[in-house]
């Protein structure tokens, strides 16, 4: 299960392999394709 946080400005931070990746409203998770949050 992938964890995620949403910043005050709506930016989504997705925890991928211990690294938080900043994405603009969408989370791109390795090996799982695109996940819309």
N, C-alpha and C positions, 0 to 999 in steps of 0.2 A: 504494500500500500504506500502510495506517495503522499507525503505531507505537503501542505502549502500554506502560505500566509498571504493576506491581501493588505497592502500598505494603505495609508490614509488617502493617497492620491489614486487609488484603484489599481496600482501596479501589483502584479502577482509574482510572488517569489515561490518557486517550486524547489523542494529539496530533492535533488537528483544525485545519487551516489555521494552524499555528504556535502555537495556544493549547492548553494542557492543560486538559481539562474533567474535573472531579471528578464521578464518578457512583458510585452505590451498587451495585457488582457488575455493572452493565451499561454498555455503551458505546453511546451514540446518535450515530451518524455521519451528518452531513448528506448528503442525496441517496442514502444507501445503506440507510436503514432501521435497524432494531435489530439489533445484533450481540451475542450472548451470549458472554461470555468465561469 
